[in-house]
Amino acid sequence: QVHLVESGGGLVQPGGSLRLACVASGSTSMINVMGWYRQAPGKQRELVATITRARSTNYADSVKGRFTISRDNAKNTIYLQMNSLKPEDTGVYYCNAAFFTGRAFWGQGTQVTVSS
């Protein structure tokens, strides 16, 4: 089992920045890929960015060049630096962790609201 706790969400004006963090606990040595997903009201959950244990990254086209995912394996933590935020980035951001076997876990989510 893996327990994920997200932090760093909040209200920010368009063009602003936020940094999300997700700390994993439990069977962390079995984690391969970690990532961030988001869900806007009335929409399906979508991938934002992922990072493997070897720090290979993948981003949604909508956030490329604005968001950066990073990982500290020693602290079992991933981060999402979000710059140049837009109103369409608003949503609940969920942390995800997947074992090498494919079993996946989700955090409770943190709200990000981009509004003037």
C-alpha positions in Angstrom: 0.0 0.0 0.0 1.0 3.6 -0.6 -0.4 6.7 1.0 -0.2 10.0 -0.9 -0.6 13.4 0.6 -0.8 16.5 -1.7 -0.2 20.1 -0.7 0.3 23.5 -2.2 -3.0 24.2 -3.9 -4.8 27.5 -3.6 -6.2 30.6 -5.4 -3.9 32.4 -7.8 -4.4 35.1 -10.4 -3.9 34.3 -14.1 -0.3 34.5 -15.0 0.7 33.5 -11.5 2.6 30.4 -10.1 2.0 27.6 -7.7 4.1 24.7 -6.5 2.4 21.4 -5.6 4.0 18.7 -3.6 3.0 15.1 -3.1 4.6 12.9 -0.4 4.4 9.2 -0.6 4.6 6.8 2.4 4.3 3.0 2.8 5.7 0.6 0.1 7.6 3.4 -1.7 10.4 1.2 -2.9 7.9 -0.5 -5.2 6.8 2.8 -6.9 7.9 3.3 -10.5 5.9 6.2 -12.0 4.4 9.1 -10.1 2.4 11.9 -11.6 -0.2 14.6 -11.4 -3.7 14.4 -12.9 -6.4 17.1 -12.7 -10.2 17.2 -12.8 -12.2 20.3 -13.7 -15.9 20.6 -12.8 -18.0 18.5 -15.1 -15.0 17.0 -16.9 -13.1 13.8 -16.8 -9.8 13.4 -14.9 -6.9 14.1 -17.2 -3.1 13.6 -17.1 -1.0 16.6 -16.4 2.5 15.2 -16.0 4.3 12.0 -15.0 7.8 11.1 -14.0 9.5 7.8 -13.7 11.9 6.7 -11.0 14.7 7.4 -13.5 13.2 10.9 -13.9 11.9 10.4 -17.4 9.0 12.9 -17.8 5.8 13.2 -19.9 3.5 16.2 -20.1 0.1 17.0 -21.5 0.3 19.3 -24.5 -1.7 21.9 -22.7 0.9 22.4 -20.0 4.2 21.9 -21.9 6.5 24.9 -21.4 4.6 26.1 -18.3 4.6 23.2 -15.8 7.6 21.3 -14.6 7.4 18.0 -12.7 10.3 16.9 -10.5 11.0 14.1 -8.1 13.1 13.5 -5.0 13.4 9.8 -4.5 15.2 10.2 -1.2 12.2 12.1 0.2 9.6 10.1 -1.7 8.2 13.3 -3.0 7.2 14.8 -6.3 6.6 18.4 -7.2 4.7 20.3 -9.8 5.9 23.8 -10.5 3.1 25.6 -12.3 3.9 28.9 -14.0 1.9 31.2 -16.3 -1.3 29.7 -14.9 -4.5 30.1 -16.9 -8.2 29.9 -15.8 -8.4 26.6 -17.6 -5.9 25.1 -15.3 -8.5 25.3 -12.5 -9.4 22.0 -11.0 -8.6 19.4 -8.3 -5.1 18.1 -8.8 -4.5 14.5 -7.8 -1.2 12.8 -7.1 -0.8 9.3 -8.5 1.7 6.6 -7.8 2.1 3.3 -9.8 4.0 0.2 -8.8 6.2 -1.6 -11.3 3.4 -4.2 -11.4 0.9 -1.5 -12.5 -1.0 -1.2 -9.3 -1.9 2.4 -8.8 -2.8 4.7 -5.9 -4.4 8.1 -5.6 -4.1 11.0 -3.2 -7.1 13.0 -1.9 -6.5 15.9 -4.2 -5.7 19.6 -3.8 -7.8 22.4 -5.3 -6.1 24.9 -7.7 -8.2 27.9 -8.7 -6.9 30.4 -11.2 -9.1 33.5 -11.2 -8.9 37.2 -11.0 
